[in-house]
Amino acid sequence: MARRSVSSPADYLVKLCRLSGDVGSPKHSFRMLDRYLKASVGHALMTILKIDASESFSERIYSSKPDLFSSGGQKALDTAPQMRKVIAAGRPLVVDGRDAIRASFPDHNLIFSLGCECIINVPLRWQGKTVANVNVLGPKGAYDNENAIKIEVACYLCLPVMLGSFLPVMVSS
């Protein structure tokens, strides 16, 4: 059977499902999540943050724009009240509009420079704790409840890969 190239959102989603069960670099799955979200809901930036077991800081483990938001960057959660709310609630949150973003994100000027005025934060939970957070950024009004469902389901497909890449670190903490 001839292989065809991945091109539609459904193709990306199937590939993401297959990658989630494979052994290999988590970056492949993260890139496929990035491609799926770009094709299905659109975005200017997508980042994945690992939440420290103490829930005191987050560490960026993937960015669709590593030149602006590099992997390994850390953020103390006491400086990110919006993220604290998302972690505690365990539910996606849409932050829409310049005023809301300015009030919630210290790096709002960089966010605005990308043309982003809408952000959805999707917390990923495992055994009652938020272990990761996926941020998807786009223009004002880009994300709503329908988009949130698509984004959340796709992000959870990456959870096994995320856990496999950092669970030993979390358990030893």
N, C-alpha and C positions, 0 to 999 in steps of 0.2 A: 504494500500500500504506500503510495507516494505521500510524503510529508508536505504539508502546506504551511506557509508562514502564518504567524500569529498576527491577526489584524483587527478583529472585532473585540468589544468588551467581553463577550462570552468566551472567545478563544483565550483571552488573558486570564479569565477566571478559572477555566479548566486547567490551564498551565499552572496557575497559582496553587490549585488543589493538589496537583501532581507533585509540585516542588515541595509542598508542606510535608509530604511523606518520605521524601528523599534524604539521603545523607549528603551533606555538602555544605557549601558556604551559605549562611543565612542571607548574604547580600543578594544572591540570585532570587530568593523568594521576595525580599524587600523590593528589589527592582521590578519584579513582576506585579507586586501590589501597587507600586508607583504607576506602572503602565496601565494597569486595569483602572485605577482611580482617574487617571488622566483621560482615558478613553470613555469612561462611563459617566463621570460627574464633572470632570475638568478640574484642573488646579494649576496654580502658578508655583506652588511649593508644597512638598509633603515631607514631614519629618517623623521619625520614630524615636521615642524617648524611653529608656529603661528607667523605672522608678526604683530607687534604692530600697532595700528591705526595711530600713528604718523610716522610709517615706520622708526623709529630710532633704534629699536632692534627687535630681534627674540627670541622666546622661544621654546625650544624643548618640544613637547607634546607627542612624541612617538619615541621609538628607538627599533630596532630589537636586539640591543646589549646594554641593559641598564647598564650593568656593565662597559662599556667603554664610552658610550654616554648617560648619564642619562636624564630622563625627568626632566623638570624644568630648565635645563641649558639655560643660556641666552647669546646672542652675540650682541654686539653693531654693527650696520650695517656700521658704518663709518670705522670699521676695516675689513670689508668684501666687497671690491669693486666689486668682481664678482657677489655676491649676489645682490648688489644694481642694477647692470645692468639687472639681471634676473627680479627683481621686477619691474623695470621701463619698460622693454620691454614686460613683461607678456607672454613670450614664453620660452619653454624648451631650455636649453643650455647643450650641452655635453662638458665636459672638459676632454680631453684624453691625457695621458702621464704624466710622473713624472714632467717634467719642467712646464707644464701648471698647474698642481695641486699645485706644490710648489709656483708658482707665485700667486695663487688664494686663497689658504686655509692656514691660520696660523697653523692649526693642522695637516699639511701634514705628519709629521712623524708618528703620530698615524694612519692616513689613510693608509700610506705605510705598516705599521706593520700588517695590515689586508690583505695585498696582493692586495690592491685596487690601480689601476692606471687609472681608468675611472669613471667619475661621471656624472650623469645627474641630473640637477636641474629642477624641474617642478613647476613653480609658479601656484597657484590656485587663480583665480580672482573672485570677486563678486562685481557687480555694479561699474565696472571700477577701482577697487582697488585690489591689491594683498593682500590676507588675510592669505595665507599659502604657504609653499614651501615644496615639497617632494624631498628628496635627495636619489638617488639610486646609490650605489657604487659597482663596480666589477673590474675584471681584465682589463688590457689594451685592448682597442678595443671592449669592451663588448657591447657598446650601439651605435646605429646609428639611422637614421630617422625612420626606421620601428619600432624599439624598442621604440622610443620616443612617437610614436602615441599610442601604446599599453599602455605604462606607463601613459601617460597623460589622456587617456580615463578612465582608472581604478582609477586614483587619483581623477578625477572629480566626480566619483560615491561616493566618501567619502565626498565631499564638504558639502552636507546637514548635515551630522553628525558633521563635524568640525564647521560649522556655529552654529549649535544647542548647541555645547559645549562651544563656546566662544563669540557668537554674543552679548549677553547682556553686556559683558565686553567692547566690541568694541563700542557699541552704547553710553555707558556712558562716554567714553573717550573724 
